[in-house]
Amino acid sequence: MKIVVDYDLCESNAVCMDVCPECFKVEEDDTLTILMESPAENLRGKVEECVRLCPRQAISLEG
């Protein structure tokens, strides 16, 4: 599984960071950082929830 973010769509709303802080962090300058691009399988549920909840549909998964 690989996390993909479309930074042209991302508004750094921090929904993903609230759901899965292991993988996402919104920086002080309001940019999103992926902390773990290929998270372990045990985080799949959280990452899939981030994909579903992203207000701008900027997050997707490969694999």
N, CA, C and O atoms as a GROMACS GRO file, in nm:
protein
  252
    1MET      N    1   0.085  -0.117   0.000
    1MET     CA    2   0.000   0.000   0.000
    1MET      C    3   0.090   0.124   0.000
    1MET      O    4   0.187   0.132   0.075
    2LYS      N    5   0.054   0.218  -0.085
    2LYS     CA    6   0.129   0.344  -0.093
    2LYS      C    7   0.030   0.460  -0.092
    2LYS      O    8  -0.070   0.458  -0.164
    3ILE      N    9   0.057   0.559  -0.008
    3ILE     CA   10  -0.027   0.678   0.000
    3ILE      C   11   0.015   0.776  -0.108
    3ILE      O   12   0.134   0.804  -0.126
    4VAL      N   13  -0.084   0.828  -0.181
    4VAL     CA   14  -0.060   0.928  -0.284
    4VAL      C   15  -0.146   1.050  -0.252
    4VAL      O   16  -0.266   1.038  -0.228
    5VAL      N   17  -0.084   1.168  -0.252
    5VAL     CA   18  -0.156   1.292  -0.228
    5VAL      C   19  -0.145   1.382  -0.350
    5VAL      O   20  -0.036   1.405  -0.402
    6ASP      N   21  -0.258   1.431  -0.394
    6ASP     CA   22  -0.262   1.530  -0.502
    6ASP      C   23  -0.251   1.667  -0.434
    6ASP      O   24  -0.350   1.721  -0.384
    7TYR      N   25  -0.131   1.721  -0.434
    7TYR     CA   26  -0.107   1.847  -0.363
    7TYR      C   27  -0.176   1.966  -0.430
    7TYR      O   28  -0.190   2.072  -0.368
    8ASP      N   29  -0.218   1.951  -0.555
    8ASP     CA   30  -0.295   2.057  -0.620
    8ASP      C   31  -0.436   2.067  -0.561
    8ASP      O   32  -0.497   2.174  -0.562
    9LEU      N   33  -0.487   1.955  -0.509
    9LEU     CA   34  -0.620   1.952  -0.447
    9LEU      C   35  -0.614   1.976  -0.296
    9LEU      O   36  -0.707   2.033  -0.238
   10CYS      N   37  -0.507   1.932  -0.233
   10CYS     CA   38  -0.496   1.935  -0.087
   10CYS      C   39  -0.503   2.078  -0.032
   10CYS      O   40  -0.432   2.168  -0.078
   11GLU      N   41  -0.589   2.097   0.067
   11GLU     CA   42  -0.601   2.226   0.135
   11GLU      C   43  -0.549   2.220   0.279
   11GLU      O   44  -0.568   2.314   0.356
   12SER      N   45  -0.485   2.109   0.315
   12SER     CA   46  -0.429   2.090   0.450
   12SER      C   47  -0.534   2.114   0.558
   12SER      O   48  -0.511   2.187   0.654
   13ASN      N   49  -0.650   2.049   0.540
   13ASN     CA   50  -0.758   2.060   0.638
   13ASN      C   51  -0.731   1.982   0.766
   13ASN      O   52  -0.801   2.002   0.866
   14ALA      N   53  -0.633   1.895   0.765
   14ALA     CA   54  -0.588   1.818   0.881
   14ALA      C   55  -0.682   1.707   0.922
   14ALA      O   56  -0.664   1.648   1.029
   15VAL      N   57  -0.782   1.676   0.841
   15VAL     CA   58  -0.869   1.563   0.871
   15VAL      C   59  -0.787   1.435   0.874
   15VAL      O   60  -0.803   1.353   0.965
   16CYS      N   61  -0.700   1.417   0.777
   16CYS     CA   62  -0.616   1.297   0.772
   16CYS      C   63  -0.524   1.287   0.893
   16CYS      O   64  -0.503   1.178   0.947
   17MET      N   65  -0.471   1.398   0.936
   17MET     CA   66  -0.383   1.399   1.052
   17MET      C   67  -0.460   1.360   1.178
   17MET      O   68  -0.407   1.291   1.265
   18ASP      N   69  -0.584   1.404   1.190
   18ASP     CA   70  -0.666   1.368   1.305
   18ASP      C   71  -0.695   1.218   1.306
   18ASP      O   72  -0.696   1.156   1.413
   19VAL      N   73  -0.719   1.160   1.189
   19VAL     CA   74  -0.753   1.018   1.178
   19VAL      C   75  -0.630   0.930   1.190
   19VAL      O   76  -0.633   0.827   1.257
   20CYS      N   77  -0.521   0.969   1.125
   20CYS     CA   78  -0.402   0.884   1.121
   20CYS      C   79  -0.274   0.967   1.138
   20CYS      O   80  -0.202   0.990   1.041
   21PRO      N   81  -0.247   1.011   1.260
   21PRO     CA   82  -0.126   1.092   1.283
   21PRO      C   83   0.004   1.016   1.260
   21PRO      O   84   0.111   1.077   1.252
   22GLU      N   85  -0.005   0.885   1.250
   22GLU     CA   86   0.115   0.806   1.220
   22GLU      C   87   0.165   0.833   1.078
   22GLU      O   88   0.283   0.818   1.049
   23CYS      N   89   0.072   0.873   0.989
   23CYS     CA   90   0.107   0.888   0.847
   23CYS      C   91   0.105   1.031   0.796
   23CYS      O   92   0.171   1.062   0.698
   24PHE      N   93   0.029   1.118   0.863
   24PHE     CA   94   0.009   1.254   0.810
   24PHE      C   95   0.038   1.360   0.915
   24PHE      O   96   0.010   1.342   1.034
   25LYS      N   97   0.096   1.470   0.870
   25LYS     CA   98   0.121   1.584   0.959
   25LYS      C   99   0.102   1.713   0.879
   25LYS      O  100   0.158   1.729   0.771
   26VAL      N  101   0.023   1.804   0.935
   26VAL     CA  102   0.010   1.936   0.876
   26VAL      C  103   0.110   2.026   0.948
   26VAL      O  104   0.106   2.042   1.070
   27GLU      N  105   0.199   2.084   0.870
   27GLU     CA  106   0.307   2.166   0.925
   27GLU      C  107   0.256   2.305   0.964
   27GLU      O  108   0.144   2.343   0.929
   28GLU      N  109   0.338   2.379   1.036
   28GLU     CA  110   0.301   2.514   1.079
   28GLU      C  111   0.274   2.608   0.962
   28GLU      O  112   0.200   2.704   0.975
   29ASP      N  113   0.335   2.580   0.846
   29ASP     CA  114   0.312   2.663   0.728
   29ASP      C  115   0.193   2.613   0.645
   29ASP      O  116   0.178   2.652   0.529
   30ASP      N  117   0.110   2.526   0.705
   30ASP     CA  118  -0.011   2.472   0.642
   30ASP      C  119   0.016   2.386   0.519
   30ASP      O  120  -0.063   2.386   0.425
   31THR      N  121   0.126   2.314   0.519
   31THR     CA  122   0.152   2.216   0.415
   31THR      C  123   0.142   2.077   0.476
   31THR      O  124   0.174   2.057   0.593
   32LEU      N  125   0.099   1.983   0.394
   32LEU     CA  126   0.085   1.845   0.441
   32LEU      C  127   0.213   1.768   0.415
   32LEU      O  128   0.271   1.775   0.307
   33THR      N  129   0.257   1.693   0.516
   33THR     CA  130   0.371   1.604   0.503
   33THR      C  131   0.323   1.462   0.523
   33THR      O  132   0.251   1.432   0.619
   34ILE      N  133   0.364   1.373   0.433
   34ILE     CA  134   0.337   1.230   0.452
   34ILE      C  135   0.453   1.175   0.534
   34ILE      O  136   0.567   1.174   0.488
   35LEU      N  137   0.424   1.129   0.653
   35LEU     CA  138   0.528   1.077   0.742
   35LEU      C  139   0.567   0.935   0.706
   35LEU      O  140   0.681   0.893   0.729
   36MET      N  141   0.472   0.861   0.650
   36MET     CA  142   0.496   0.720   0.617
   36MET      C  143   0.425   0.692   0.484
   36MET      O  144   0.305   0.665   0.483
   37GLU      N  145   0.498   0.696   0.376
   37GLU     CA  146   0.440   0.680   0.243
   37GLU      C  147   0.387   0.539   0.218
   37GLU      O  148   0.288   0.521   0.148
   38SER      N  149   0.453   0.441   0.276
   38SER     CA  150   0.411   0.300   0.262
   38SER      C  151   0.390   0.241   0.400
   38SER      O  152   0.475   0.168   0.451
   39PRO      N  153   0.274   0.271   0.461
   39PRO     CA  154   0.250   0.225   0.598
   39PRO      C  155   0.228   0.075   0.606
   39PRO      O  156   0.197   0.009   0.507
   40ALA      N  157   0.245   0.024   0.726
   40ALA     CA  158   0.222  -0.119   0.751
   40ALA      C  159   0.074  -0.152   0.732
   40ALA      O  160  -0.013  -0.065   0.742
   41GLU      N  161   0.049  -0.276   0.704
   41GLU     CA  162  -0.088  -0.322   0.676
   41GLU      C  163  -0.183  -0.296   0.792
   41GLU      O  164  -0.303  -0.277   0.770
   42ASN      N  165  -0.133  -0.294   0.915
   42ASN     CA  166  -0.221  -0.270   1.030
   42ASN      C  167  -0.278  -0.129   1.033
   42ASN      O  168  -0.371  -0.101   1.109
   43LEU      N  169  -0.225  -0.038   0.950
   43LEU     CA  170  -0.279   0.098   0.942
   43LEU      C  171  -0.375   0.117   0.824
   43LEU      O  172  -0.426   0.226   0.802
   44ARG      N  173  -0.399   0.011   0.748
   44ARG     CA  174  -0.483   0.022   0.628
   44ARG      C  175  -0.620   0.083   0.659
   44ARG      O  176  -0.666   0.171   0.586
   45GLY      N  177  -0.685   0.037   0.764
   45GLY     CA  178  -0.818   0.088   0.798
   45GLY      C  179  -0.818   0.238   0.821
   45GLY      O  180  -0.906   0.309   0.773
   46LYS      N  181  -0.719   0.286   0.894
   46LYS     CA  182  -0.709   0.430   0.921
   46LYS      C  183  -0.682   0.508   0.794
   46LYS      O  184  -0.742   0.613   0.771
   47VAL      N  185  -0.592   0.458   0.710
   47VAL     CA  186  -0.558   0.528   0.587
   47VAL      C  187  -0.678   0.529   0.492
   47VAL      O  188  -0.704   0.631   0.427
   48GLU      N  189  -0.750   0.418   0.483
   48GLU     CA  190  -0.870   0.415   0.398
   48GLU      C  191  -0.975   0.514   0.448
   48GLU      O  192  -1.046   0.576   0.368
   49GLU      N  193  -0.984   0.530   0.580
   49GLU     CA  194  -1.075   0.630   0.636
   49GLU      C  195  -1.031   0.770   0.596
   49GLU      O  196  -1.115   0.855   0.567
   50CYS      N  197  -0.902   0.796   0.594
   50CYS     CA  198  -0.851   0.926   0.548
   50CYS      C  199  -0.891   0.952   0.404
   50CYS      O  200  -0.931   1.063   0.369
   51VAL      N  201  -0.880   0.850   0.320
   51VAL     CA  202  -0.920   0.864   0.180
   51VAL      C  203  -1.067   0.902   0.171
   51VAL      O  204  -1.104   0.992   0.097
   52ARG      N  205  -1.151   0.833   0.248
   52ARG     CA  206  -1.296   0.859   0.246
   52ARG      C  207  -1.332   0.996   0.299
   52ARG      O  208  -1.422   1.062   0.246
   53LEU      N  209  -1.262   1.041   0.404
   53LEU     CA  210  -1.300   1.164   0.472
   53LEU      C  211  -1.236   1.291   0.417
   53LEU      O  212  -1.278   1.401   0.452
   54CYS      N  213  -1.137   1.278   0.332
   54CYS     CA  214  -1.069   1.397   0.280
   54CYS      C  215  -1.169   1.488   0.209
   54CYS      O  216  -1.232   1.447   0.112
   55PRO      N  217  -1.185   1.611   0.257
   55PRO     CA  218  -1.284   1.703   0.198
   55PRO      C  219  -1.260   1.734   0.051
   55PRO      O  220  -1.355   1.764  -0.022
   56ARG      N  221  -1.135   1.727   0.007
   56ARG     CA  222  -1.102   1.761  -0.132
   56ARG      C  223  -1.070   1.637  -0.216
   56ARG      O  224  -1.034   1.649  -0.333
   57GLN      N  225  -1.085   1.517  -0.156
   57GLN     CA  226  -1.055   1.392  -0.228
   57GLN      C  227  -0.912   1.394  -0.282
   57GLN      O  228  -0.887   1.349  -0.394
   58ALA      N  229  -0.820   1.446  -0.203
   58ALA     CA  230  -0.681   1.461  -0.246
   58ALA      C  231  -0.594   1.339  -0.216
   58ALA      O  232  -0.482   1.330  -0.265
   59ILE      N  233  -0.646   1.246  -0.136
   59ILE     CA  234  -0.568   1.130  -0.094
   59ILE      C  235  -0.619   1.006  -0.165
   59ILE      O  236  -0.740   0.984  -0.176
   60SER      N  237  -0.525   0.924  -0.213
   60SER     CA  238  -0.562   0.796  -0.271
   60SER      C  239  -0.458   0.692  -0.230
   60SER      O  240  -0.353   0.725  -0.176
   61LEU      N  241  -0.491   0.565  -0.256
   61LEU     CA  242  -0.402   0.454  -0.223
   61LEU      C  243  -0.370   0.376  -0.348
   61LEU      O  244  -0.454   0.356  -0.436
   62GLU      N  245  -0.246   0.332  -0.354
   62GLU     CA  246  -0.203   0.238  -0.458
   62GLU      C  247  -0.164   0.110  -0.390
   62GLU      O  248  -0.088   0.110  -0.293
   63GLY      N  249  -0.218   0.000  -0.440
   63GLY     CA  250  -0.182  -0.131  -0.386
   63GLY      C  251  -0.257  -0.174  -0.265
   63GLY      O  252  -0.233  -0.283  -0.213
   0.00000   0.00000   0.00000
